Amino acid sequence: MKALLLVAHGSRRKQSNDEVDTLAKKLKNNCGEQYGIVNSAFLELAEVLIPDGIEQCITEGASSIVILPYFLNSGRHVVEDIPSIINSCAVQHPNINISLAPHLGASDLMMDLLISSAVNA
Amino acid sequence: MKALLLVAHGSRRKQSNDEVDTLAKKLKNNCGEQYGIVNSAFLELAEVLIPDGIEQCITEGASSIVILPYFLNSGRHVVEDIPSIINSCAVQHPNINISLAPHLGASDLMMDLLISSAVNA
């Protein structure tokens, strides 16, 4: 079974983290054919952290896990921190295919979204 | 003249900040009819900071400035820090209409973008 793990930065503000959990639930409703599991995890400041999120996917029966970084820019978190954590987890689970997708901001659709927000501001 | 100021968090990684500046330039090409000025600024870690970005818009002739937070979640930066900075700047410029648009993650299009990224991951 294929799992998607949506990874956000994490905030001290609970409502911000709840938004991410809600997005993951909505994603599950829209990508259920491709992903039998869709969960969320956080880099820092909030539970569950990425390694625990990966463990949770495996516990739920994932044989492969796609990590989707919910980040806008290719900052240090996206380029260094998240890959480093994923690599450590992958070493611990050699039988699970753990892959890292491009961060959200790399999407070709981002410019359309930005234009829409600017025009409607 | 109306200005749009795209405000991102800012990163220690120059390339990440350059992405934001590039987005602002592309936005200018797409929203030029609505905004005579489109600039970028950062909350922290990178130049120009928000107050300087606002000053820059005014120097370029802005009579009104829309601040568009390039953030995904309604964390502390979006809910507290950016509004606080904008309010301070507004007090200093009572003749300039400075308004704060919803953060990017609040867009209805975000779910479509997320689904697209997940399906293509």
gemmi code that builds the backbone of each chain (N, CA, C; Angstrom):
import gemmi

chains = {
    "A": [
        ("MET", (0.846, -1.203, 0.000), (0.000, 0.000, 0.000), (0.877, 1.247, 0.000)),
        ("LYS", (0.445, 2.240, -0.801), (1.214, 3.473, -0.952), (0.691, 4.540, 0.014)),
        ("ALA", (1.601, 5.223, 0.687), (1.217, 6.280, 1.631), (1.760, 7.621, 1.182)),
        ("LEU", (1.001, 8.665, 1.471), (1.474, 10.038, 1.268), (1.592, 10.691, 2.638)),
        ("LEU", (2.769, 11.272, 2.909), (2.961, 11.981, 4.173), (3.185, 13.461, 3.863)),
        ("LEU", (2.191, 14.273, 4.211), (2.280, 15.721, 4.002), (3.073, 16.318, 5.162)),
        ("VAL", (4.215, 16.932, 4.844), (5.111, 17.429, 5.897), (5.142, 18.954, 5.895)),
        ("ALA", (4.687, 19.548, 6.995), (4.712, 21.006, 7.139), (5.747, 21.402, 8.188)),
        ("HIS", (5.993, 22.700, 8.303), (7.002, 23.161, 9.257), (6.592, 22.890, 10.699)),
        ("GLY", (5.325, 23.188, 11.014), (4.889, 23.117, 12.403), (4.921, 24.496, 13.032)),
        ("SER", (3.926, 24.763, 13.872), (3.783, 26.087, 14.485), (3.503, 25.939, 15.975)),
        ("ARG", (3.794, 27.013, 16.729), (3.387, 27.028, 18.138), (1.885, 27.261, 18.254)),
        ("ARG", (1.284, 27.637, 17.142), (-0.142, 27.953, 17.137), (-0.915, 26.716, 16.674)),
        ("LYS", (-1.716, 26.143, 17.567), (-2.376, 24.870, 17.284), (-3.247, 24.942, 16.015)),
        ("GLN", (-3.917, 26.056, 15.847), (-4.828, 26.189, 14.706), (-4.084, 26.024, 13.377)),
        ("SER", (-2.863, 26.527, 13.338), (-2.048, 26.408, 12.131), (-1.740, 24.935, 11.828)),
        ("ASN", (-1.411, 24.181, 12.857), (-1.125, 22.753, 12.673), (-2.399, 21.981, 12.310)),
        ("ASP", (-3.516, 22.396, 12.905), (-4.792, 21.747, 12.583), (-5.134, 21.913, 11.100)),
        ("GLU", (-4.760, 23.073, 10.533), (-5.006, 23.312, 9.095), (-4.326, 22.229, 8.251)),
        ("VAL", (-3.110, 21.877, 8.659), (-2.348, 20.873, 7.908), (-3.019, 19.500, 8.025)),
        ("ASP", (-3.437, 19.157, 9.239), (-4.128, 17.877, 9.439), (-5.414, 17.819, 8.607)),
        ("THR", (-6.125, 18.937, 8.551), (-7.359, 19.000, 7.766), (-7.065, 18.835, 6.272)),
        ("LEU", (-5.989, 19.491, 5.813), (-5.598, 19.351, 4.404), (-5.296, 17.892, 4.067)),
        ("ALA", (-4.619, 17.212, 4.975), (-4.274, 15.800, 4.739), (-5.549, 14.958, 4.620)),
        ("LYS", (-6.519, 15.244, 5.450), (-7.796, 14.507, 5.378), (-8.499, 14.764, 4.048)),
        ("LYS", (-8.492, 16.032, 3.613), (-9.122, 16.357, 2.319), (-8.378, 15.692, 1.172)),
        ("LEU", (-7.037, 15.672, 1.286), (-6.219, 15.014, 0.260), (-6.599, 13.542, 0.153)),
        ("LYS", (-6.801, 12.920, 1.316), (-7.171, 11.494, 1.338), (-8.455, 11.277, 0.536)),
        ("ASN", (-9.398, 12.196, 0.673), (-10.663, 12.071, -0.047), (-10.495, 12.241, -1.555)),
        ("ASN", (-9.431, 12.961, -1.945), (-9.230, 13.258, -3.367), (-8.197, 12.364, -4.043)),
        ("CYS", (-7.332, 11.747, -3.252), (-6.245, 10.940, -3.826), (-6.305, 9.509, -3.307)),
        ("GLY", (-7.464, 9.091, -2.856), (-7.616, 7.776, -2.235), (-7.282, 6.618, -3.154)),
        ("GLU", (-7.479, 6.812, -4.447), (-7.170, 5.722, -5.390), (-5.670, 5.479, -5.465)),
        ("GLN", (-4.896, 6.596, -5.394), (-3.438, 6.481, -5.518), (-2.775, 6.154, -4.171)),
        ("TYR", (-3.337, 6.746, -3.106), (-2.732, 6.578, -1.781), (-3.743, 5.963, -0.806)),
        ("GLY", (-3.437, 4.782, -0.329), (-4.305, 4.147, 0.662), (-4.213, 4.813, 2.018)),
        ("ILE", (-3.097, 5.519, 2.240), (-2.853, 6.228, 3.499), (-2.427, 7.657, 3.164)),
        ("VAL", (-3.040, 8.630, 3.802), (-2.567, 10.020, 3.711), (-2.519, 10.576, 5.127)),
        ("ASN", (-1.324, 10.873, 5.602), (-1.150, 11.424, 6.943), (-0.363, 12.730, 6.879)),
        ("SER", (-0.292, 13.420, 8.006), (0.501, 14.642, 8.083), (1.544, 14.511, 9.183)),
        ("ALA", (2.611, 15.290, 9.049), (3.672, 15.311, 10.068), (4.350, 16.674, 10.011)),
        ("PHE", (5.168, 16.951, 11.019), (5.776, 18.277, 11.135), (7.287, 18.175, 11.341)),
        ("LEU", (7.975, 19.169, 10.785), (9.433, 19.228, 10.939), (9.817, 19.541, 12.375)),
        ("GLU", (9.094, 20.469, 12.989), (9.378, 20.846, 14.375), (8.184, 21.550, 14.985)),
        ("LEU", (8.220, 21.736, 16.261), (7.229, 22.534, 17.017), (5.867, 21.873, 17.178)),
        ("ALA", (5.608, 20.764, 16.501), (4.269, 20.156, 16.588), (4.369, 18.648, 16.415)),
        ("GLU", (3.380, 17.959, 16.949), (3.286, 16.504, 16.790), (2.347, 16.187, 15.634)),
        ("VAL", (2.588, 15.073, 14.881), (3.699, 14.164, 15.052), (4.893, 14.647, 14.238)),
        ("LEU", (6.092, 14.355, 14.734), (7.291, 14.690, 13.985), (7.467, 13.704, 12.826)),
        ("ILE", (8.316, 14.066, 11.875), (8.444, 13.281, 10.642), (8.762, 11.797, 10.896)),
        ("PRO", (9.764, 11.475, 11.745), (10.066, 10.040, 11.949), (8.863, 9.274, 12.495)),
        ("ASP", (8.108, 9.908, 13.410), (6.918, 9.250, 13.951), (5.832, 9.122, 12.881)),
        ("GLY", (5.737, 10.124, 12.015), (4.761, 10.071, 10.922), (5.062, 8.925, 9.966)),
        ("ILE", (6.358, 8.712, 9.712), (6.777, 7.601, 8.844), (6.457, 6.265, 9.521)),
        ("GLU", (6.773, 6.172, 10.810), (6.466, 4.945, 11.568), (4.964, 4.643, 11.517)),
        ("GLN", (4.174, 5.702, 11.657), (2.723, 5.544, 11.660), (2.228, 4.979, 10.323)),
        ("CYS", (2.790, 5.498, 9.223), (2.411, 4.996, 7.896), (2.741, 3.501, 7.775)),
        ("ILE", (3.925, 3.136, 8.279), (4.357, 1.737, 8.186), (3.440, 0.857, 9.040)),
        ("THR", (3.117, 1.340, 10.240), (2.207, 0.602, 11.129), (0.856, 0.375, 10.460)),
        ("GLU", (0.431, 1.374, 9.669), (-0.862, 1.256, 8.985), (-0.787, 0.392, 7.733)),
        ("GLY", (0.433, -0.083, 7.398), (0.560, -1.024, 6.299), (1.218, -0.495, 5.042)),
        ("ALA", (1.867, 0.667, 5.131), (2.510, 1.232, 3.944), (3.720, 0.412, 3.510)),
        ("SER", (3.810, 0.146, 2.200), (5.011, -0.488, 1.653), (5.869, 0.557, 0.944)),
        ("SER", (5.252, 1.679, 0.566), (6.014, 2.804, 0.027), (5.398, 4.101, 0.556)),
        ("ILE", (6.263, 5.092, 0.776), (5.826, 6.366, 1.361), (6.392, 7.519, 0.536)),
        ("VAL", (5.497, 8.390, 0.068), (5.920, 9.611, -0.614), (5.805, 10.768, 0.377)),
        ("ILE", (6.920, 11.473, 0.569), (6.934, 12.639, 1.464), (6.700, 13.891, 0.625)),
        ("LEU", (5.646, 14.634, 0.918), (5.349, 15.860, 0.168), (5.557, 17.068, 1.092)),
        ("PRO", (6.645, 17.828, 0.879), (6.917, 18.981, 1.756), (5.957, 20.140, 1.454)),
        ("TYR", (5.192, 20.498, 2.459), (4.236, 21.600, 2.339), (4.973, 22.901, 2.674)),
        ("PHE", (5.853, 23.270, 1.753), (6.713, 24.451, 1.910), (6.693, 25.242, 0.601)),
        ("LEU", (6.831, 26.550, 0.702), (6.781, 27.401, -0.493), (8.132, 27.567, -1.170)),
        ("ASN", (9.201, 27.648, -0.377), (10.504, 27.964, -0.963), (11.521, 26.875, -0.684)),
        ("SER", (12.568, 26.886, -1.478), (13.635, 25.898, -1.309), (14.647, 26.402, -0.295)),
        ("GLY", (14.167, 26.675, 0.901), (15.049, 27.097, 1.993), (15.756, 25.908, 2.615)),
        ("ARG", (16.474, 26.193, 3.675), (17.280, 25.166, 4.351), (16.452, 23.960, 4.779)),
        ("HIS", (15.232, 24.211, 5.264), (14.380, 23.111, 5.715), (14.116, 22.121, 4.576)),
        ("VAL", (13.834, 22.674, 3.390), (13.496, 21.824, 2.235), (14.742, 21.156, 1.652)),
        ("VAL", (15.835, 21.909, 1.598), (17.032, 21.429, 0.895), (17.909, 20.541, 1.785)),
        ("GLU", (17.918, 20.830, 3.088), (18.829, 20.093, 3.978), (18.092, 19.275, 5.050)),
        ("ASP", (17.273, 19.957, 5.842), (16.722, 19.327, 7.048), (15.815, 18.129, 6.735)),
        ("ILE", (14.835, 18.352, 5.861), (13.889, 17.263, 5.570), (14.586, 16.088, 4.865)),
        ("PRO", (15.409, 16.341, 3.817), (16.117, 15.197, 3.208), (16.958, 14.415, 4.213)),
        ("SER", (17.604, 15.132, 5.130), (18.448, 14.456, 6.121), (17.619, 13.533, 7.016)),
        ("ILE", (16.466, 14.011, 7.459), (15.590, 13.187, 8.307), (15.075, 11.981, 7.520)),
        ("ILE", (14.676, 12.226, 6.279), (14.144, 11.136, 5.438), (15.212, 10.062, 5.221)),
        ("ASN", (16.436, 10.515, 4.955), (17.523, 9.551, 4.737), (17.749, 8.678, 5.963)),
        ("SER", (17.726, 9.297, 7.144), (17.906, 8.527, 8.380), (16.796, 7.490, 8.536)),
        ("CYS", (15.563, 7.895, 8.231), (14.431, 6.970, 8.355), (14.538, 5.847, 7.321)),
        ("ALA", (14.993, 6.202, 6.124), (15.091, 5.205, 5.053), (16.105, 4.114, 5.425)),
        ("VAL", (17.187, 4.502, 6.099), (18.210, 3.540, 6.536), (17.605, 2.544, 7.529)),
        ("GLN", (16.726, 3.060, 8.373), (16.105, 2.201, 9.388), (15.035, 1.273, 8.805)),
        ("HIS", (14.554, 1.608, 7.607), (13.481, 0.810, 6.988), (13.859, 0.456, 5.541)),
        ("PRO", (14.882, -0.411, 5.394), (15.381, -0.692, 4.037), (14.343, -1.361, 3.133)),
        ("ASN", (13.304, -1.952, 3.719), (12.300, -2.633, 2.892), (11.142, -1.729, 2.471)),
        ("ILE", (11.152, -0.495, 2.976), (10.097, 0.459, 2.626), (10.677, 1.480, 1.647)),
        ("ASN", (9.977, 1.715, 0.550), (10.427, 2.698, -0.431), (9.961, 4.096, 0.012)),
        ("ILE", (10.901, 4.872, 0.550), (10.573, 6.219, 1.027), (11.151, 7.240, 0.048)),
        ("SER", (10.283, 8.026, -0.586), (10.762, 8.995, -1.577), (10.297, 10.400, -1.217)),
        ("LEU", (11.055, 11.364, -1.692), (10.796, 12.758, -1.371), (10.325, 13.482, -2.628)),
        ("ALA", (9.101, 13.994, -2.606), (8.553, 14.731, -3.752), (9.056, 16.177, -3.717)),
        ("PRO", (8.978, 16.899, -4.855), (9.325, 18.326, -4.830), (8.427, 19.075, -3.839)),
        ("HIS", (8.966, 20.128, -3.239), (8.140, 20.928, -2.313), (7.016, 21.621, -3.070)),
        ("LEU", (5.966, 21.953, -2.347), (4.749, 22.479, -2.968), (5.008, 23.702, -3.849)),
        ("GLY", (5.894, 24.581, -3.387), (6.173, 25.814, -4.124), (6.785, 25.584, -5.495)),
        ("ALA", (7.270, 24.377, -5.749), (7.872, 24.070, -7.045), (6.816, 23.781, -8.109)),
        ("SER", (5.550, 23.724, -7.694), (4.482, 23.402, -8.647), (4.311, 24.497, -9.700)),
        ("ASP", (4.051, 24.057, -10.934), (3.794, 25.015, -12.012), (2.528, 25.828, -11.755)),
        ("LEU", (1.654, 25.303, -10.905), (0.384, 25.979, -10.636), (0.528, 27.136, -9.644)),
        ("MET", (1.705, 27.217, -8.985), (1.859, 28.223, -7.924), (1.695, 29.646, -8.456)),
        ("MET", (2.199, 29.895, -9.660), (2.093, 31.263, -10.207), (0.624, 31.626, -10.433)),
        ("ASP", (-0.163, 30.673, -10.910), (-1.603, 30.933, -11.114), (-2.271, 31.275, -9.790)),
        ("LEU", (-1.923, 30.529, -8.760), (-2.506, 30.764, -7.440), (-2.117, 32.156, -6.926)),
        ("LEU", (-0.864, 32.500, -7.145), (-0.358, 33.795, -6.680), (-1.058, 34.938, -7.432)),
        ("ILE", (-1.209, 34.789, -8.726), (-1.901, 35.817, -9.522), (-3.338, 35.967, -9.029)),
        ("SER", (-4.002, 34.836, -8.811), (-5.379, 34.871, -8.336), (-5.482, 35.603, -6.995)),
        ("SER", (-4.556, 35.315, -6.077), (-4.577, 35.977, -4.767), (-4.303, 37.468, -4.896)),
        ("ALA", (-3.387, 37.832, -5.795), (-3.042, 39.249, -5.980), (-4.209, 40.013, -6.595)),
        ("VAL", (-4.832, 39.425, -7.597), (-5.927, 40.096, -8.306), (-7.134, 40.275, -7.392)),
        ("ASN", (-7.362, 39.303, -6.509), (-8.520, 39.360, -5.607), (-8.219, 40.054, -4.276)),
        ("ALA", (-6.989, 40.526, -4.112), (-6.617, 41.151, -2.817), (-7.270, 42.524, -2.662)),
    ],
    "B": [
        ("MET", (-1.057, 55.593, -7.305), (-0.644, 54.305, -7.883), (-0.737, 53.216, -6.803)),
        ("LYS", (-1.216, 52.026, -7.228), (-1.410, 50.918, -6.294), (-0.180, 49.988, -6.323)),
        ("ALA", (0.279, 49.594, -5.161), (1.441, 48.698, -5.079), (1.057, 47.379, -4.419)),
        ("LEU", (1.708, 46.322, -4.871), (1.580, 45.021, -4.206), (2.938, 44.673, -3.608)),
        ("LEU", (2.943, 44.337, -2.325), (4.185, 43.925, -1.677), (4.049, 42.459, -1.256)),
        ("LEU", (4.787, 41.603, -1.954), (4.773, 40.170, -1.637), (5.729, 39.936, -0.465)),
        ("VAL", (5.189, 39.444, 0.639), (5.998, 39.295, 1.854), (6.207, 37.822, 2.189)),
        ("ALA", (7.461, 37.397, 2.160), (7.803, 36.008, 2.503), (8.560, 35.974, 3.830)),
        ("HIS", (8.801, 34.771, 4.333), (9.472, 34.663, 5.627), (10.909, 35.148, 5.567)),
        ("GLY", (11.620, 34.730, 4.518), (13.052, 35.008, 4.449), (13.838, 33.796, 4.899)),
        ("SER", (14.952, 33.557, 4.237), (15.760, 32.371, 4.506), (17.233, 32.753, 4.580)),
        ("ARG", (18.006, 31.917, 5.276), (19.457, 32.120, 5.263), (20.033, 31.680, 3.908)),
        ("ARG", (19.210, 31.004, 3.110), (19.665, 30.498, 1.818), (19.269, 31.506, 0.736)),
        ("LYS", (20.272, 32.106, 0.119), (20.015, 33.184, -0.836), (19.071, 32.749, -1.958)),
        ("GLN", (19.266, 31.529, -2.437), (18.463, 31.051, -3.568), (16.973, 31.061, -3.243)),
        ("SER", (16.657, 30.756, -1.989), (15.261, 30.752, -1.564), (14.676, 32.160, -1.635)),
        ("ASN", (15.454, 33.147, -1.205), (14.987, 34.538, -1.261), (14.891, 35.030, -2.708)),
        ("ASP", (15.829, 34.588, -3.522), (15.797, 34.968, -4.941), (14.517, 34.465, -5.617)),
        ("GLU", (14.045, 33.280, -5.177), (12.798, 32.740, -5.739), (11.643, 33.718, -5.527)),
        ("VAL", (11.616, 34.317, -4.339), (10.534, 35.256, -4.008), (10.643, 36.511, -4.876)),
        ("ASP", (11.858, 37.018, -5.024), (12.058, 38.205, -5.869), (11.638, 37.912, -7.306)),
        ("THR", (11.960, 36.710, -7.780), (11.581, 36.326, -9.141), (10.066, 36.228, -9.278)),
        ("LEU", (9.402, 35.660, -8.262), (7.941, 35.579, -8.281), (7.319, 36.969, -8.368)),
        ("ALA", (7.881, 37.916, -7.603), (7.354, 39.286, -7.625), (7.484, 39.888, -9.026)),
        ("LYS", (8.609, 39.630, -9.673), (8.794, 40.151, -11.039), (7.777, 39.534, -12.004)),
        ("LYS", (7.542, 38.223, -11.871), (6.556, 37.561, -12.736), (5.156, 38.099, -12.450)),
        ("LEU", (4.876, 38.328, -11.167), (3.569, 38.886, -10.782), (3.366, 40.239, -11.454)),
        ("LYS", (4.415, 41.036, -11.474), (4.339, 42.375, -12.096), (3.921, 42.245, -13.557)),
        ("ASN", (4.461, 41.238, -14.230), (4.129, 41.032, -15.636), (2.676, 40.603, -15.829)),
        ("ASN", (2.108, 39.982, -14.789), (0.748, 39.449, -14.914), (-0.326, 40.332, -14.280)),
        ("CYS", (0.080, 41.210, -13.375), (-0.898, 42.045, -12.651), (-0.596, 43.521, -12.846)),
        ("GLY", (0.111, 43.845, -13.923), (0.554, 45.220, -14.164), (-0.590, 46.212, -14.298)),
        ("GLU", (-1.746, 45.744, -14.789), (-2.881, 46.662, -14.937), (-3.408, 47.104, -13.581)),
        ("GLN", (-3.395, 46.153, -12.633), (-3.948, 46.451, -11.303), (-2.920, 47.117, -10.388)),
        ("TYR", (-1.665, 46.679, -10.528), (-0.606, 47.181, -9.643), (0.521, 47.814, -10.470)),
        ("GLY", (0.718, 49.110, -10.280), (1.811, 49.791, -10.975), (3.165, 49.417, -10.403)),
        ("ILE", (3.145, 48.951, -9.165), (4.374, 48.537, -8.477), (4.155, 47.144, -7.886)),
        ("VAL", (5.084, 46.236, -8.108), (5.060, 44.943, -7.412), (6.466, 44.682, -6.885)),
        ("ASN", (6.605, 44.657, -5.577), (7.906, 44.410, -4.953), (7.805, 43.242, -3.972)),
        ("SER", (8.960, 42.811, -3.491), (8.982, 41.749, -2.477), (9.702, 42.241, -1.229)),
        ("ALA", (9.380, 41.619, -0.104), (10.041, 41.946, 1.160), (9.991, 40.704, 2.051)),
        ("PHE", (10.761, 40.759, 3.145), (10.885, 39.582, 4.008), (10.631, 39.936, 5.473)),
        ("LEU", (10.047, 38.967, 6.163), (9.776, 39.161, 7.594), (11.076, 39.191, 8.394)),
        ("GLU", (12.002, 38.288, 8.039), (13.280, 38.242, 8.744), (14.310, 37.499, 7.890)),
        ("LEU", (15.547, 37.577, 8.303), (16.663, 36.811, 7.721), (17.118, 37.278, 6.337)),
        ("ALA", (16.370, 38.190, 5.702), (16.751, 38.603, 4.349), (16.335, 40.043, 4.097)),
        ("GLU", (17.012, 40.669, 3.169), (16.679, 42.038, 2.753), (15.793, 41.992, 1.514)),
        ("VAL", (14.848, 42.935, 1.307), (14.582, 44.014, 2.226), (13.545, 43.555, 3.256)),
        ("LEU", (13.627, 44.117, 4.463), (12.621, 43.828, 5.481), (11.335, 44.596, 5.153)),
        ("ILE", (10.238, 44.185, 5.783), (8.922, 44.728, 5.432), (8.860, 46.261, 5.516)),
        ("PRO", (9.319, 46.874, 6.618), (9.217, 48.347, 6.672), (9.971, 49.023, 5.522)),
        ("ASP", (11.134, 48.472, 5.176), (11.899, 49.044, 4.062), (11.181, 48.802, 2.736)),
        ("GLY", (10.531, 47.650, 2.620), (9.767, 47.349, 1.410), (8.610, 48.317, 1.228)),
        ("ILE", (7.967, 48.664, 2.336), (6.865, 49.636, 2.286), (7.399, 51.015, 1.908)),
        ("GLU", (8.507, 51.399, 2.522), (9.135, 52.696, 2.185), (9.474, 52.757, 0.696)),
        ("GLN", (9.987, 51.634, 0.196), (10.392, 51.566, -1.208), (9.183, 51.789, -2.132)),
        ("CYS", (8.057, 51.152, -1.793), (6.836, 51.331, -2.588), (6.408, 52.802, -2.585)),
        ("ILE", (6.489, 53.436, -1.419), (6.074, 54.843, -1.300), (7.018, 55.735, -2.116)),
        ("THR", (8.308, 55.452, -2.019), (9.306, 56.213, -2.799), (9.036, 56.101, -4.302)),
        ("GLU", (8.553, 54.913, -4.707), (8.268, 54.704, -6.136), (6.924, 55.313, -6.549)),
        ("GLY", (6.207, 55.886, -5.562), (4.976, 56.606, -5.915), (3.678, 55.939, -5.511)),
        ("ALA", (3.744, 54.920, -4.656), (2.516, 54.231, -4.243), (1.640, 55.123, -3.364)),
        ("SER", (0.337, 55.127, -3.672), (-0.625, 55.808, -2.794), (-1.399, 54.790, -1.962)),
        ("SER", (-1.392, 53.549, -2.420), (-1.963, 52.462, -1.629), (-1.100, 51.217, -1.823)),
        ("ILE", (-1.005, 50.421, -0.753), (-0.134, 49.241, -0.782), (-0.904, 48.040, -0.245)),
        ("VAL", (-0.955, 46.985, -1.033), (-1.546, 45.729, -0.576), (-0.407, 44.786, -0.191)),
        ("ILE", (-0.451, 44.298, 1.044), (0.569, 43.342, 1.508), (0.017, 41.940, 1.315)),
        ("LEU", (0.716, 41.121, 0.531), (0.280, 39.737, 0.301), (1.265, 38.777, 0.978)),
        ("PRO", (0.862, 38.159, 2.100), (1.780, 37.248, 2.805), (1.946, 35.920, 2.043)),
        ("TYR", (3.153, 35.659, 1.647), (3.487, 34.425, 0.926), (3.782, 33.341, 1.961)),
        ("PHE", (2.715, 32.923, 2.640), (2.789, 31.941, 3.718), (1.677, 30.920, 3.511)),
        ("LEU", (1.921, 29.693, 3.937), (0.930, 28.639, 3.739), (-0.078, 28.547, 4.869)),
        ("ASN", (0.377, 28.761, 6.094), (-0.510, 28.533, 7.240), (-0.700, 29.789, 8.071)),
        ("SER", (-1.754, 29.779, 8.848), (-2.046, 30.922, 9.710), (-1.305, 30.766, 11.037)),
        ("GLY", (-0.004, 30.677, 10.955), (0.838, 30.598, 12.150), (1.044, 31.986, 12.743)),
        ("ARG", (1.895, 32.024, 13.754), (2.139, 33.267, 14.486), (2.621, 34.396, 13.569)),
        ("HIS", (3.473, 34.075, 12.598), (3.979, 35.114, 11.694), (2.827, 35.808, 10.965)),
        ("VAL", (1.872, 35.001, 10.493), (0.754, 35.546, 9.712), (-0.257, 36.257, 10.609)),
        ("VAL", (-0.512, 35.677, 11.769), (-1.594, 36.181, 12.628), (-1.135, 37.342, 13.517)),
        ("GLU", (0.144, 37.301, 13.930), (0.605, 38.331, 14.874), (1.707, 39.226, 14.305)),
        ("ASP", (2.802, 38.591, 13.851), (4.005, 39.375, 13.526), (3.792, 40.332, 12.356)),
        ("ILE", (3.281, 39.814, 11.241), (3.120, 40.669, 10.054), (2.081, 41.772, 10.305)),
        ("PRO", (0.894, 41.452, 10.862), (-0.059, 42.540, 11.147), (0.533, 43.612, 12.057)),
        ("SER", (1.328, 43.198, 13.045), (1.921, 44.158, 13.969), (2.872, 45.111, 13.234)),
        ("ILE", (3.695, 44.562, 12.355), (4.629, 45.402, 11.581), (3.854, 46.339, 10.654)),
        ("ILE", (2.826, 45.811, 10.004), (2.025, 46.622, 9.069), (1.349, 47.773, 9.821)),
        ("ASN", (0.823, 47.471, 10.998), (0.164, 48.521, 11.782), (1.128, 49.635, 12.148)),
        ("SER", (2.348, 49.254, 12.540), (3.355, 50.267, 12.876), (3.670, 51.147, 11.668)),
        ("CYS", (3.795, 50.512, 10.511), (4.110, 51.264, 9.285), (2.938, 52.169, 8.905)),
        ("ALA", (1.714, 51.676, 9.104), (0.527, 52.452, 8.736), (0.436, 53.723, 9.576)),
        ("VAL", (0.808, 53.612, 10.843), (0.777, 54.782, 11.730), (1.753, 55.849, 11.230)),
        ("GLN", (2.884, 55.384, 10.705), (3.897, 56.330, 10.209), (3.515, 56.972, 8.881)),
        ("HIS", (2.564, 56.330, 8.175), (2.167, 56.834, 6.853), (0.645, 56.944, 6.779)),
        ("PRO", (0.078, 57.906, 7.506), (-1.388, 57.992, 7.580), (-2.046, 58.319, 6.230)),
        ("ASN", (-1.280, 58.844, 5.296), (-1.878, 59.206, 3.999), (-1.803, 58.073, 2.975)),
        ("ILE", (-1.153, 56.991, 3.339), (-1.033, 55.839, 2.439), (-1.980, 54.744, 2.930)),
        ("ASN", (-2.764, 54.191, 2.025), (-3.685, 53.118, 2.399), (-2.938, 51.787, 2.357)),
        ("ILE", (-2.580, 51.271, 3.511), (-1.835, 50.007, 3.585), (-2.783, 48.916, 4.085)),
        ("SER", (-3.010, 47.907, 3.253), (-3.943, 46.842, 3.642), (-3.270, 45.476, 3.571)),
        ("LEU", (-3.798, 44.574, 4.356), (-3.209, 43.232, 4.457), (-4.157, 42.210, 3.819)),
        ("ALA", (-3.700, 41.558, 2.767), (-4.517, 40.534, 2.095), (-4.419, 39.210, 2.858)),
        ("PRO", (-5.376, 38.291, 2.645), (-5.246, 36.958, 3.251), (-3.945, 36.288, 2.797)),
        ("HIS", (-3.377, 35.461, 3.659), (-2.146, 34.754, 3.282), (-2.430, 33.756, 2.156)),
        ("LEU", (-1.390, 33.435, 1.410), (-1.551, 32.614, 0.205), (-2.279, 31.298, 0.474)),
        ("GLY", (-1.972, 30.659, 1.598), (-2.564, 29.360, 1.918), (-4.069, 29.405, 2.093)),
        ("ALA", (-4.628, 30.606, 2.249), (-6.075, 30.739, 2.424), (-6.814, 30.654, 1.094)),
        ("SER", (-6.082, 30.620, -0.010), (-6.722, 30.577, -1.331), (-7.500, 29.279, -1.548)),
        ("ASP", (-8.661, 29.416, -2.186), (-9.461, 28.240, -2.527), (-8.720, 27.320, -3.501)),
        ("LEU", (-7.767, 27.892, -4.214), (-7.042, 27.101, -5.220), (-5.974, 26.198, -4.606)),
        ("MET", (-5.680, 26.413, -3.313), (-4.577, 25.673, -2.691), (-4.823, 24.155, -2.713)),
        ("MET", (-6.057, 23.753, -2.484), (-6.351, 22.320, -2.462), (-6.089, 21.697, -3.832)),
        ("ASP", (-6.457, 22.421, -4.906), (-6.196, 21.914, -6.266), (-4.696, 21.735, -6.496)),
        ("LEU", (-3.923, 22.712, -6.029), (-2.472, 22.651, -6.202), (-1.898, 21.457, -5.432)),
        ("LEU", (-2.427, 21.274, -4.233), (-1.950, 20.182, -3.384), (-2.284, 18.817, -4.020)),
        ("ILE", (-3.492, 18.699, -4.528), (-3.896, 17.453, -5.184), (-3.000, 17.183, -6.394)),
        ("SER", (-2.750, 18.236, -7.167), (-1.899, 18.088, -8.354), (-0.501, 17.613, -7.957)),
        ("SER", (0.058, 18.213, -6.893), (1.398, 17.816, -6.448), (1.410, 16.387, -5.941)),
        ("ALA", (0.356, 16.003, -5.238), (0.285, 14.636, -4.683), (0.150, 13.594, -5.792)),
        ("VAL", (-0.707, 13.886, -6.755), (-0.970, 12.925, -7.844), (0.275, 12.758, -8.720)),
        ("ASN", (1.037, 13.854, -8.882), (2.223, 13.786, -9.740), (3.503, 13.416, -8.985)),
        ("ALA", (3.377, 13.158, -7.684), (4.572, 12.867, -6.874), (5.112, 11.485, -7.200)),
    ],
}
model = gemmi.Model(1)
for chain_id, residues in chains.items():
    chain = gemmi.Chain(chain_id)
    for i, (resn, *xyz) in enumerate(residues, 1):
        res = gemmi.Residue()
        res.name, res.seqid = resn, gemmi.SeqId(i, " ")
        for name, pos in zip(("N", "CA", "C"), xyz):
            atom = gemmi.Atom()
            atom.name, atom.element = name, gemmi.Element(name[0])
            atom.pos, atom.b_iso = gemmi.Position(*pos), 0.0
            res.add_atom(atom)
        chain.add_residue(res)
    model.add_chain(chain)
structure = gemmi.Structure()
structure.add_model(model)
structure.setup_entities()
